[in-house]
Amino acid sequence: MKTKYKFFINEPTAIEINSLIGDEFYKYYCTLDNAICLYYKPELEIWDNAGRRGKYFHGYRSEVKSFFLDIYLSSSEKGGQVKCDLTLKDASFNKIVKIKESFSKNTQTSIESAQRIREEYDSSNVDFFIDQDTLLDVIKIVELLSE
């Protein structure tokens, strides 16, 4: 599935991404990107600098879906980081909460944190730091919400 519209301010090359986040996290990022294109079918794809959230921002938008996806790529002393941020409507958020027990411990912790923040600040975001444990969970969530 090709993205209908692309808005690239600062699109990095594959080599730049790989050197930033390393081989392991680059594989996670590519797997997640492919799943997003397969299930979410974004109409708009955005690349830009991520500012304080990391080096690069890769956003996906679809008018017909009930959520937005953003990926932040960065590195630290510990190595590369891939962070996926979902902005959800109430019904989508509740779908995830209902099945959170089927996910890994790290994913459950992210969902529980989002619930606490949602109660206090009425936020509609869920953040996941992508690693070996959370990658498949996030792909399942993207697939579920894209139906």
N, C-alpha and C positions, 0 to 999 in steps of 0.2 A: 504494500500500500504506500503510495507516494503521498506526501503531505501536499495539500492544495496550495497553501501560502507559506512562504518562509521569510522570516525577518531576522537576518543575521548581521549583527553589529560587530561581533568579535568571535567568529567561529574558529575554534582551534582545529588543528589537524589531528589525525589519529596519533601521530608521533608525539605531539605536544601533550595530549591527554594521557597517553601511556607514560610519558616521562614524569608527569605530575603525580599521578595516582598509583603507578606501578602496574605490573602485569596482572596480578591477582584481581585488583579492583577494576582494572580496565575490562577484564572478562565479565565481571559482575555488571559493569555499566553497559557493555554491549548487549548482554543478555536482557537486561531490563529495557534498554532502548528498543530492541527487536520486539519484545513482548508488548510494549506500549504501542508501537506501530501496528502490530497484529490485532490486538484487542481493542484498544482505545480509538484507533484510526483518527489521529489528530488532523484538524483542518488547518491549524496554524502551528508552526514550529518556530521557536525563538532561541537564538544564541546571544549571549551578552556577557559582560563582566559581572561577577557576582557580588562585588563590593565586599562588605564585611562578612558575608556568608561563605566566601570561598573565592577561588580564582575564576571559575566559569559557571554560568547559569544556562541551563537548557530547559526551556519551557515548552509545554504541549497544551494546546487549547482545542476544544471542540464545542460548538454551540449546542449540539444535540445531546451531549453527555451531561451528567449532573455533578461533575467535579472537574477540577483542573489539576495538572501534574507539573511539578517543577523538580529538577534535579540540580543539585549543587555539587561541584567537583572541587576538591581542595586537597591540601596535604599539610601535615604537621610533623613534629618530631617523631611521632609514632608511625608515620607512613601516610598513604593515601586515604581519602575519605570520599564516599559517595553518599549523599543524603537525598532522600526522596521526600518531597513535601506534597501532601494531598490537601487540596482545599475542597471541602465537601458541603453539600446541602444536608439538612437534618436527616432526611430519609436514608441517604447514603451512609452517613455516619452511624446511624442506628443499625444498618445492615452489618457493618463491620463489628460493632459492639456485640451483636447477637452471636456471632461465630468466633469471637476472639479466643475462646478456649481451644480451638482447633489449630492455633498458630504456635510458633516457638515462644519460648519465655521472653526473648528480647522484643518480639513483635507485640506480645501481650503487654509488656511494660510500656511500650510506646503508646498503645491504645489507651491504657489506664491513665497515663500522664495526660493524654489529650482529653480524656473525660474530665479529669480534675480541672484542667485549664478551661475547658468548655463551660463547666459549671460556674467558675469564678469570673471569667472574662467574656463569655459567649463567643469564643473562638471556634472556628470551623476547620482548623488545620490538624493534620496528623503527620508527624515527622518520623521517618525511619532512617537510621543509619544502616546502609546496605552492607551486609557481610554474608558469609556462607549460610548462616542460619536464617536471616531475614529475607534473602533474595527471593526464594520460592514463595514465601508468604506474601510479599508485596506483589509478585506476579499474579498470585491467586486473587488478591484484592482488586487489582486492575481488571482482571478478567471478570470477576463478580460484578463490579460496578459498571462495566461496559456493556453488560447484557441488556 
